[in-house]
C-alpha cells in the first residue's frame, strides 16, 4: 500500500511538472530521475539558459520561468544559465540571416538586469546563477574539436532555420553551428537533469540530450513551453518587434498594453500568463458568448491577475481603476510628465518635442502616428499641417500620443 501511495504521488508530481508544456522528452526518463531523487534525497538540477540580448525581461519570458519555479516548488534546484559566452555567438534560432554578436559591455549590463528581474518569479534561495563563459572561455582547441566531433553537419541541417537558409543559398557562418553545441556543453558542465526552453529551442535542447552520453552522463529530460504572441497577436513577443510588455513597467503602462490585445488573444494570455485553469477559462468564455459578461470585464480581470505578481494586488487594482477613469471617461491621468520651455523659445516642432520627451523613437514615427490620427493636442486631432506650437506666451498644452501616453508642454 505504501509503495502504491508513493507511486501515486510520483505520478501526480510528473503531471504537475508537465502541465502547460508542449514537448516532453521523455516522460519515462523524468519518472526514473524523480524516483532516484526521492530515494537519494538529492534534488534534480533543472537548467534554463537565457542569453542577455536585451536589458529587460518581458512577459513572454515569464512562461518558462514559471515552469522553472514549478520545479523549485517541488523541491528541486534551479540553475539559471546566463549566456554571456553564447550571446557572443548569437543564437541563430528563427533567424533568416546571421545574428550580429553583442559586445561584452552590452552583455554584462543586460545580464545584471536579467538576473534581478528573473527573481521576481524564481525563489532566489533555490536558484544558482551561472555564467557559461566561466567554462566555455576555458575550453581548449582540443576540447572544441572533441565537442564538434559529437555532431554532424547533416544533423545540424535537420534544424529548420539552417535547412531553409541552406536551400535558399543564404550564408550560414560556421560559428553558428557552435551555438547548439555550446549550449549542450553547458548541460555537460552542470550535469543537468532537466533543461527547459521555449518551443523554438527544441533543437538546441535535444543536442544537449544527444551529446551528454558521450561524456558519461545520462541524457537530460527536455521540456518546452509555448511561445507567447505579442500585443499584435501575430509575431512572437519581442522588445525589438515593439509588441512586448516588460515586467518592470509601471502597473498602469502594463495594464493599458494588456487591455489593447484582441478579445481572442485574451484567452491565451489568461491561460499562459494569468495561470487561469482551463475549466475556469471555458466558463468565462461561455459567459462572454452568452452576453452574460462583457469581454472588457473579463479582460480587466485577467490583466489584474497578470500584473499582480510583478507589483502588488493593490497596485494592480489601482491601475485598473485609473485606466477606467482615463479611458472610459476620457479623462487625463493624475500624473502627466511635463516638458518646459521658456516663453522666448519661438516655435516648437511637435515631432522633435515628443522624441526629446521619450514618447517616440524618431520624428518619422511621430509623422506616421499623426497620419493615422493617433496624436491629439488639447483634445483635437493633430494633422500634418498642425505640428508647430508657438512658444511666445505662457501656456500649458496637453498632448496625447496613442491611447495611453501623455505629455504636458509648459511654456513660460
Buried (B, 14 or more C-beta within 10 A) or exposed (E): EEEEEEEEEBEEBBEEBBEBBEBBBEBEBBBEBBEEBBEEEEBBBBBBBBBBBBBBBBBBBBBBBBBBBBBBEBEBBBBBBBBBBBBBBBBBBEBEEBBEBBEEEBBBBBBEBBBEBBBBBBEEEBBEBBBBBEBBEEBEEEEBEEBBEBBEEEBBBEBEBBEEBBEEEBEBEEBBBBBBBBBBBBBBBBBBBBBBBBEBBBBBBBBBBBBBEBBEBBBBBBBBBBBBBBBBEEBBBBBEEEBBBBBBBEBBBBBBBBBBBEEEBBBBBBBBBBEBEEEEBEEBBEBBEEEEBEBBEBBBBBBBBBBBBBBEEEBBBBBBEBBBBBBEEEEBBEEEEEBEBEEEBEEBEBBEBBBEBEBBEEBEBBBEBBEEEBBBBEEEEBEEEEBEBEBEEEBEBBBBBBEBBBBBBEBB
